[in-house]
Amino acid sequence: MKYNELELKKMMKKGFDNLTVDEVISIDILNFIRTIHLNKQNFYSARFDTQYFGDREMTFNKEENSLIGHCRVSFKDEGKGIDYLFTENDYELLSEICNISND
């Protein structure tokens, strides 16, 4: 999903009780990308090793001098995880990029 401030604000206006799990994940990832923009960080040269805690844990990792980072969403109650790749402008499911089935 491409980073778009207006779309992000629209999703957030729905209220978290009215969002699907996918929408909440989208908001979290897009907010992470938004923070990079707000901090005026050079995405390419920056290194990220960030972790969000809660029912749905998220880790954001990117080595310095890399164009792509990795985000892992872990569902503690279900014992499963979803992997995403992110850039300074968007994110995508890793399984869709690699055409991998999680079955």
C-alpha positions as CSV (number, residue, x, y, z in Angstrom):
1,M,0.0,0.0,0.0
2,K,1.3,3.4,-1.0
3,Y,1.8,6.0,1.8
4,N,-0.9,8.6,1.5
5,E,-1.5,11.0,4.3
6,L,-5.2,11.6,3.4
7,E,-5.9,7.8,3.2
8,L,-4.2,7.3,6.5
9,K,-6.3,10.0,8.2
10,K,-9.5,8.6,6.7
11,M,-8.7,5.2,8.2
12,M,-7.9,6.7,11.5
13,K,-11.1,8.6,11.6
14,K,-13.1,5.3,11.5
15,G,-12.1,4.6,15.1
16,F,-10.1,1.6,16.1
17,D,-13.1,-0.4,17.2
18,N,-14.5,-0.2,13.6
19,L,-11.3,-1.3,11.8
20,T,-10.4,-4.7,10.5
21,V,-7.1,-6.3,11.6
22,D,-5.7,-5.6,8.1
23,E,-6.6,-1.9,8.5
24,V,-5.0,-1.6,11.9
25,I,-1.8,-3.2,10.5
26,S,-1.9,-0.8,7.6
27,I,-2.3,2.2,10.0
28,D,0.6,0.9,12.1
29,I,3.0,0.4,9.1
30,L,1.9,3.7,7.5
31,N,2.4,5.5,10.8
32,F,5.9,4.1,11.0
33,I,6.7,5.4,7.5
34,R,5.0,8.7,8.4
35,T,7.3,9.1,11.4
36,I,10.3,8.6,9.2
37,H,9.1,11.5,7.0
38,L,8.2,13.7,10.0
39,N,11.7,13.2,11.5
40,K,13.2,14.1,8.1
41,Q,15.4,10.9,8.2
42,N,17.3,9.8,5.2
43,F,15.6,6.5,4.7
44,Y,18.4,5.0,2.7
45,S,21.2,5.7,5.2
46,A,19.1,5.1,8.3
47,R,19.1,1.9,10.3
48,F,15.8,0.8,12.0
49,D,15.4,-1.7,14.8
50,T,12.1,-0.8,16.3
51,Q,9.6,-3.0,18.2
52,Y,5.9,-2.3,19.1
53,F,4.5,-4.4,22.0
54,G,0.9,-5.5,22.7
55,D,-1.5,-8.1,21.5
56,R,-0.1,-7.7,18.0
57,E,3.6,-7.2,18.2
58,M,5.5,-5.6,15.3
59,T,9.1,-5.3,14.5
60,F,10.7,-3.0,11.9
61,N,14.2,-3.8,10.8
62,K,16.3,-2.2,8.0
63,E,20.0,-2.1,7.6
64,E,21.7,1.2,6.8
65,N,22.3,1.9,3.1
66,S,19.4,-0.4,2.2
67,L,16.3,0.6,0.2
68,I,14.0,-2.0,1.7
69,G,13.1,-2.9,5.3
70,H,11.3,-5.9,6.9
71,C,8.3,-5.7,9.2
72,R,7.1,-8.7,11.1
73,V,3.6,-8.7,12.7
74,S,3.2,-11.4,15.4
75,F,-0.1,-12.5,16.7
76,K,0.7,-13.9,20.2
77,D,-2.8,-15.5,20.8
78,E,-2.7,-17.3,17.4
79,G,1.0,-18.1,17.3
80,K,1.3,-16.8,13.7
81,G,3.1,-14.0,12.0
82,I,2.9,-12.0,8.8
83,D,5.9,-10.5,7.0
84,Y,6.0,-7.3,5.1
85,L,8.6,-5.4,3.1
86,F,8.5,-1.6,3.4
87,T,10.2,1.4,1.8
88,E,10.0,5.1,2.5
89,N,6.9,5.2,0.3
90,D,4.9,2.0,0.7
91,Y,4.7,-1.6,2.0
92,E,3.7,-5.0,0.6
93,L,3.1,-8.5,1.9
94,L,6.3,-10.5,1.5
95,S,4.3,-13.6,0.5
96,E,2.7,-11.7,-2.4
97,I,6.1,-10.4,-3.6
98,C,7.6,-13.9,-3.5
99,N,4.4,-15.7,-4.5
100,I,4.6,-17.8,-1.3
101,S,1.6,-19.7,0.1
102,N,1.3,-19.7,3.9
103,D,-0.9,-22.8,4.0
